[in-house]
Amino acid sequence: GSQAEFEKYGRNRLAEGKLPACAEMCSTKALLAGDGDMVADIFRQRVVMRGKGAEVWGWGTAYGTNKNAKPEGTR
């Protein structure tokens, strides 16, 4: 990219082989980017999981599960 493009848009992360910053920093992993087949597989998995309880879209999905964690409000 040119200097004018850099000044207008900032770094071209895609040209550098990186994900857009918003997708890379998304804590819930709602924003996906990458190989079309990989994104399609993730989407299919999410569709299959829909409607199977709160945990499907909850903390465990976004951050992984911690087997030592206790439910909120307990000690």
N, CA, C and O atoms as CSV, one atom per row, in Angstrom:
chain,resi,resn,atom,element,x,y,z
A,1,GLY,N,N,0.806,-1.182,0.000
A,1,GLY,CA,C,0.000,0.000,0.000
A,1,GLY,C,C,0.853,1.251,0.000
A,1,GLY,O,O,2.026,1.236,0.374
A,2,SER,N,N,0.246,2.303,-0.419
A,2,SER,CA,C,0.949,3.579,-0.510
A,2,SER,C,C,0.936,4.306,0.832
A,2,SER,O,O,0.207,3.941,1.754
A,3,GLN,N,N,1.752,5.330,0.908
A,3,GLN,CA,C,1.795,6.166,2.107
A,3,GLN,C,C,0.444,6.850,2.321
A,3,GLN,O,O,0.000,7.012,3.458
A,4,ALA,N,N,-0.209,7.249,1.225
A,4,ALA,CA,C,-1.526,7.896,1.329
A,4,ALA,C,C,-2.551,6.932,1.928
A,4,ALA,O,O,-3.356,7.331,2.770
A,5,GLU,N,N,-2.527,5.656,1.498
A,5,GLU,CA,C,-3.441,4.662,2.070
A,5,GLU,C,C,-3.161,4.447,3.549
A,5,GLU,O,O,-4.089,4.338,4.350
A,6,PHE,N,N,-1.881,4.386,3.913
A,6,PHE,CA,C,-1.515,4.201,5.311
A,6,PHE,C,C,-2.033,5.358,6.157
A,6,PHE,O,O,-2.570,5.148,7.244
A,7,GLU,N,N,-1.869,6.584,5.652
A,7,GLU,CA,C,-2.326,7.761,6.402
A,7,GLU,C,C,-3.841,7.788,6.525
A,7,GLU,O,O,-4.372,8.252,7.534
A,8,LYS,N,N,-4.541,7.297,5.514
A,8,LYS,CA,C,-6.003,7.320,5.534
A,8,LYS,C,C,-6.587,6.168,6.351
A,8,LYS,O,O,-7.536,6.367,7.109
A,9,TYR,N,N,-6.020,4.947,6.201
A,9,TYR,CA,C,-6.621,3.759,6.803
A,9,TYR,C,C,-5.800,3.104,7.911
A,9,TYR,O,O,-6.320,2.259,8.640
A,10,GLY,N,N,-4.546,3.472,8.047
A,10,GLY,CA,C,-3.691,2.806,9.026
A,10,GLY,C,C,-3.063,1.562,8.424
A,10,GLY,O,O,-3.021,1.406,7.203
A,11,ARG,N,N,-2.577,0.681,9.282
A,11,ARG,CA,C,-1.898,-0.536,8.820
A,11,ARG,C,C,-2.857,-1.456,8.082
A,11,ARG,O,O,-4.028,-1.571,8.444
A,12,ASN,N,N,-2.358,-2.101,7.060
A,12,ASN,CA,C,-3.138,-3.086,6.326
A,12,ASN,C,C,-2.815,-4.460,6.900
A,12,ASN,O,O,-1.945,-5.169,6.394
A,13,ARG,N,N,-3.519,-4.823,7.953
A,13,ARG,CA,C,-3.240,-6.073,8.658
A,13,ARG,C,C,-3.494,-7.291,7.775
A,13,ARG,O,O,-2.790,-8.293,7.900
A,14,LEU,N,N,-4.475,-7.226,6.893
A,14,LEU,CA,C,-4.757,-8.359,6.015
A,14,LEU,C,C,-3.590,-8.615,5.067
A,14,LEU,O,O,-3.230,-9.767,4.823
A,15,ALA,N,N,-2.996,-7.546,4.530
A,15,ALA,CA,C,-1.845,-7.702,3.636
A,15,ALA,C,C,-0.648,-8.282,4.384
A,15,ALA,O,O,0.221,-8.913,3.781
A,16,GLU,N,N,-0.604,-8.066,5.701
A,16,GLU,CA,C,0.479,-8.603,6.525
A,16,GLU,C,C,0.186,-10.028,6.987
A,16,GLU,O,O,0.982,-10.623,7.714
A,17,GLY,N,N,-0.962,-10.579,6.563
A,17,GLY,CA,C,-1.330,-11.938,6.957
A,17,GLY,C,C,-1.938,-12.019,8.341
A,17,GLY,O,O,-1.965,-13.091,8.946
A,18,LYS,N,N,-2.427,-10.897,8.849
A,18,LYS,CA,C,-3.018,-10.853,10.191
A,18,LYS,C,C,-4.520,-10.634,10.085
A,18,LYS,O,O,-5.024,-10.171,9.061
A,19,LEU,N,N,-5.230,-10.975,11.162
A,19,LEU,CA,C,-6.656,-10.687,11.241
A,19,LEU,C,C,-6.865,-9.205,11.508
A,19,LEU,O,O,-5.970,-8.541,12.032
A,20,PRO,N,N,-8.045,-8.671,11.152
A,20,PRO,CA,C,-8.367,-7.305,11.568
A,20,PRO,C,C,-8.307,-7.217,13.096
A,20,PRO,O,O,-8.623,-8.186,13.787
A,21,ALA,N,N,-7.908,-6.075,13.615
A,21,ALA,CA,C,-7.749,-5.916,15.065
A,21,ALA,C,C,-9.048,-6.222,15.811
A,21,ALA,O,O,-9.017,-6.816,16.889
A,22,CYS,N,N,-10.183,-5.821,15.248
A,22,CYS,CA,C,-11.460,-6.059,15.932
A,22,CYS,C,C,-11.727,-7.555,16.087
A,22,CYS,O,O,-12.198,-7.994,17.136
A,23,ALA,N,N,-11.432,-8.338,15.052
A,23,ALA,CA,C,-11.645,-9.787,15.135
A,23,ALA,C,C,-10.644,-10.432,16.083
A,23,ALA,O,O,-10.987,-11.367,16.806
A,24,GLU,N,N,-9.417,-9.942,16.082
A,24,GLU,CA,C,-8.388,-10.513,16.949
A,24,GLU,C,C,-8.674,-10.235,18.422
A,24,GLU,O,O,-8.362,-11.066,19.276
A,25,MET,N,N,-9.261,-9.086,18.732
A,25,MET,CA,C,-9.490,-8.683,20.120
A,25,MET,C,C,-10.884,-9.055,20.635
A,25,MET,O,O,-11.163,-8.863,21.818
A,26,CYS,N,N,-11.753,-9.574,19.788
A,26,CYS,CA,C,-13.133,-9.869,20.179
A,26,CYS,C,C,-13.157,-10.956,21.258
A,26,CYS,O,O,-12.822,-12.109,20.988
A,27,SER,N,N,-13.549,-10.591,22.464
A,27,SER,CA,C,-13.499,-11.530,23.591
A,27,SER,C,C,-14.515,-12.660,23.472
A,27,SER,O,O,-14.306,-13.737,24.029
A,28,THR,N,N,-15.607,-12.429,22.758
A,28,THR,CA,C,-16.615,-13.482,22.622
A,28,THR,C,C,-16.426,-14.304,21.361
A,28,THR,O,O,-17.190,-15.234,21.104
A,29,LYS,N,N,-15.426,-13.973,20.582
A,29,LYS,CA,C,-15.135,-14.676,19.330
A,29,LYS,C,C,-16.314,-14.618,18.359
A,29,LYS,O,O,-16.513,-15.531,17.558
A,30,ALA,N,N,-17.096,-13.531,18.439
A,30,ALA,CA,C,-18.235,-13.368,17.544
A,30,ALA,C,C,-17.786,-12.972,16.144
A,30,ALA,O,O,-18.459,-13.289,15.163
A,31,LEU,N,N,-16.659,-12.284,16.046
A,31,LEU,CA,C,-16.143,-11.868,14.748
A,31,LEU,C,C,-15.146,-12.904,14.254
A,31,LEU,O,O,-14.156,-13.191,14.927
A,32,LEU,N,N,-15.404,-13.458,13.093
A,32,LEU,CA,C,-14.537,-14.485,12.532
A,32,LEU,C,C,-13.911,-13.986,11.241
A,32,LEU,O,O,-14.541,-13.250,10.482
A,33,ALA,N,N,-12.701,-14.378,10.998
A,33,ALA,CA,C,-12.023,-14.085,9.739
A,33,ALA,C,C,-11.049,-15.215,9.478
A,33,ALA,O,O,-10.585,-15.876,10.408
A,34,GLY,N,N,-10.746,-15.429,8.234
A,34,GLY,CA,C,-9.777,-16.459,7.890
A,34,GLY,C,C,-10.234,-17.268,6.702
A,34,GLY,O,O,-11.068,-16.818,5.916
A,35,ASP,N,N,-9.689,-18.461,6.570
A,35,ASP,CA,C,-10.018,-19.362,5.483
A,35,ASP,C,C,-11.518,-19.635,5.469
A,35,ASP,O,O,-12.112,-19.911,6.512
A,36,GLY,N,N,-12.126,-19.560,4.300
A,36,GLY,CA,C,-13.571,-19.737,4.182
A,36,GLY,C,C,-14.069,-21.067,4.715
A,36,GLY,O,O,-15.122,-21.127,5.349
A,37,ASP,N,N,-13.319,-22.138,4.462
A,37,ASP,CA,C,-13.735,-23.455,4.952
A,37,ASP,C,C,-13.697,-23.516,6.474
A,37,ASP,O,O,-14.579,-24.111,7.095
A,38,MET,N,N,-12.679,-22.903,7.078
A,38,MET,CA,C,-12.561,-22.894,8.536
A,38,MET,C,C,-13.715,-22.101,9.162
A,38,MET,O,O,-14.321,-22.542,10.139
A,39,VAL,N,N,-14.012,-20.928,8.590
A,39,VAL,CA,C,-15.106,-20.103,9.107
A,39,VAL,C,C,-16.432,-20.846,8.951
A,39,VAL,O,O,-17.266,-20.812,9.856
A,40,ALA,N,N,-16.636,-21.515,7.820
A,40,ALA,CA,C,-17.870,-22.274,7.601
A,40,ALA,C,C,-18.009,-23.406,8.615
A,40,ALA,O,O,-19.109,-23.656,9.109
A,41,ASP,N,N,-16.919,-24.090,8.932
A,41,ASP,CA,C,-16.962,-25.164,9.935
A,41,ASP,C,C,-17.345,-24.626,11.308
A,41,ASP,O,O,-18.149,-25.237,12.012
A,42,ILE,N,N,-16.775,-23.486,11.693
A,42,ILE,CA,C,-17.109,-22.873,12.985
A,42,ILE,C,C,-18.575,-22.472,13.001
A,42,ILE,O,O,-19.271,-22.703,13.989
A,43,PHE,N,N,-19.054,-21.867,11.902
A,43,PHE,CA,C,-20.454,-21.457,11.820
A,43,PHE,C,C,-21.375,-22.668,11.949
A,43,PHE,O,O,-22.361,-22.624,12.685
A,44,ARG,N,N,-21.056,-23.755,11.233
A,44,ARG,CA,C,-21.879,-24.970,11.323
A,44,ARG,C,C,-21.938,-25.490,12.751
A,44,ARG,O,O,-23.001,-25.886,13.228
A,45,GLN,N,N,-20.800,-25.491,13.432
A,45,GLN,CA,C,-20.747,-25.968,14.814
A,45,GLN,C,C,-21.619,-25.091,15.712
A,45,GLN,O,O,-22.322,-25.603,16.584
A,46,ARG,N,N,-21.578,-23.780,15.504
A,46,ARG,CA,C,-22.393,-22.875,16.321
A,46,ARG,C,C,-23.876,-23.077,16.060
A,46,ARG,O,O,-24.677,-23.012,16.993
A,47,VAL,N,N,-24.261,-23.321,14.807
A,47,VAL,CA,C,-25.670,-23.544,14.480
A,47,VAL,C,C,-26.168,-24.815,15.157
A,47,VAL,O,O,-27.277,-24.834,15.691
A,48,VAL,N,N,-25.372,-25.870,15.142
A,48,VAL,CA,C,-25.754,-27.133,15.778
A,48,VAL,C,C,-25.930,-26.939,17.284
A,48,VAL,O,O,-26.813,-27.553,17.884
A,49,MET,N,N,-25.107,-26.100,17.897
A,49,MET,CA,C,-25.146,-25.898,19.343
A,49,MET,C,C,-26.277,-24.977,19.790
A,49,MET,O,O,-26.595,-24.936,20.979
A,50,ARG,N,N,-26.894,-24.235,18.867
A,50,ARG,CA,C,-27.943,-23.283,19.244
A,50,ARG,C,C,-29.052,-23.955,20.028
A,50,ARG,O,O,-29.458,-25.076,19.723
A,51,GLY,N,N,-29.534,-23.256,21.038
A,51,GLY,CA,C,-30.675,-23.735,21.793
A,51,GLY,C,C,-30.373,-24.844,22.777
A,51,GLY,O,O,-31.288,-25.535,23.226
A,52,LYS,N,N,-29.116,-25.029,23.119
A,52,LYS,CA,C,-28.773,-26.109,24.043
A,52,LYS,C,C,-28.381,-25.583,25.412
A,52,LYS,O,O,-27.530,-26.172,26.078
A,53,GLY,N,N,-28.983,-24.491,25.842
A,53,GLY,CA,C,-28.727,-23.962,27.171
A,53,GLY,C,C,-27.874,-22.709,27.148
A,53,GLY,O,O,-27.317,-22.333,26.116
A,54,ALA,N,N,-27.784,-22.073,28.303
A,54,ALA,CA,C,-27.070,-20.802,28.422
A,54,ALA,C,C,-25.580,-20.956,28.180
A,54,ALA,O,O,-24.945,-20.030,27.676
A,55,GLU,N,N,-25.009,-22.093,28.522
A,55,GLU,CA,C,-23.562,-22.270,28.403
A,55,GLU,C,C,-23.079,-22.218,26.957
A,55,GLU,O,O,-21.909,-21.925,26.709
A,56,VAL,N,N,-23.963,-22.499,26.001
A,56,VAL,CA,C,-23.561,-22.499,24.598
A,56,VAL,C,C,-22.952,-21.163,24.206
A,56,VAL,O,O,-21.930,-21.128,23.521
A,57,TRP,N,N,-23.558,-20.073,24.624
A,57,TRP,CA,C,-23.048,-18.748,24.267
A,57,TRP,C,C,-22.457,-18.044,25.477
A,57,TRP,O,O,-22.199,-16.842,25.422
A,58,GLY,N,N,-22.241,-18.759,26.556
A,58,GLY,CA,C,-21.779,-18.142,27.794
A,58,GLY,C,C,-20.272,-18.097,27.948
A,58,GLY,O,O,-19.518,-18.190,26.980
A,59,TRP,N,N,-19.868,-17.954,29.173
A,59,TRP,CA,C,-18.468,-17.787,29.550
A,59,TRP,C,C,-17.591,-18.924,29.021
A,59,TRP,O,O,-16.521,-18.671,28.468
A,60,GLY,N,N,-18.028,-20.153,29.184
A,60,GLY,CA,C,-17.224,-21.293,28.766
A,60,GLY,C,C,-16.930,-21.296,27.278
A,60,GLY,O,O,-15.843,-21.696,26.862
A,61,THR,N,N,-17.886,-20.855,26.473
A,61,THR,CA,C,-17.673,-20.801,25.033
A,61,THR,C,C,-16.656,-19.733,24.677
A,61,THR,O,O,-15.796,-19.948,23.823
A,62,ALA,N,N,-16.751,-18.595,25.321
A,62,ALA,CA,C,-15.863,-17.480,25.006
A,62,ALA,C,C,-14.468,-17.663,25.579
A,62,ALA,O,O,-13.481,-17.346,24.915
A,63,TYR,N,N,-14.372,-18.171,26.799
A,63,TYR,CA,C,-13.085,-18.178,27.495
A,63,TYR,C,C,-12.581,-19.566,27.865
A,63,TYR,O,O,-11.497,-19.692,28.434
A,64,GLY,N,N,-13.340,-20.602,27.557
A,64,GLY,CA,C,-12.947,-21.947,27.972
A,64,GLY,C,C,-13.516,-22.237,29.351
A,64,GLY,O,O,-13.982,-21.333,30.044
A,65,THR,N,N,-13.475,-23.480,29.734
A,65,THR,CA,C,-14.028,-23.845,31.036
A,65,THR,C,C,-12.910,-24.035,32.040
A,65,THR,O,O,-11.826,-24.516,31.708
A,66,ASN,N,N,-13.189,-23.657,33.252
A,66,ASN,CA,C,-12.250,-23.833,34.355
A,66,ASN,C,C,-12.901,-24.817,35.315
A,66,ASN,O,O,-13.884,-24.481,35.976
A,67,LYS,N,N,-12.373,-26.004,35.396
A,67,LYS,CA,C,-12.993,-27.049,36.219
A,67,LYS,C,C,-12.942,-26.742,37.705
A,67,LYS,O,O,-13.711,-27.317,38.476
A,68,ASN,N,N,-12.052,-25.846,38.127
A,68,ASN,CA,C,-11.947,-25.497,39.542
A,68,ASN,C,C,-12.822,-24.311,39.917
A,68,ASN,O,O,-12.945,-23.975,41.096
A,69,ALA,N,N,-13.433,-23.673,38.919
A,69,ALA,CA,C,-14.252,-22.491,39.193
A,69,ALA,C,C,-15.555,-22.907,39.871
A,69,ALA,O,O,-16.120,-23.961,39.578
A,70,LYS,N,N,-16.013,-22.057,40.781
A,70,LYS,CA,C,-17.280,-22.292,41.460
A,70,LYS,C,C,-18.316,-21.335,40.888
A,70,LYS,O,O,-17.958,-20.253,40.424
A,71,PRO,N,N,-19.584,-21.706,40.911
A,71,PRO,CA,C,-20.626,-20.810,40.417
A,71,PRO,C,C,-20.619,-19.493,41.185
A,71,PRO,O,O,-20.214,-19.432,42.346
A,72,GLU,N,N,-21.077,-18.439,40.507
A,72,GLU,CA,C,-21.143,-17.129,41.157
A,72,GLU,C,C,-22.001,-17.200,42.409
A,72,GLU,O,O,-23.003,-17.915,42.448
A,73,GLY,N,N,-21.603,-16.458,43.427
A,73,GLY,CA,C,-22.361,-16.402,44.664
A,73,GLY,C,C,-21.993,-17.493,45.650
A,73,GLY,O,O,-22.562,-17.547,46.740
A,74,THR,N,N,-21.058,-18.366,45.299
A,74,THR,CA,C,-20.628,-19.411,46.230
A,74,THR,C,C,-19.195,-19.144,46.655
A,74,THR,O,O,-18.481,-18.364,46.025
A,75,ARG,N,N,-18.788,-19.792,47.719
A,75,ARG,CA,C,-17.421,-19.601,48.211
A,75,ARG,C,C,-16.640,-20.864,48.133
A,75,ARG,O,O,-15.467,-20.889,48.505
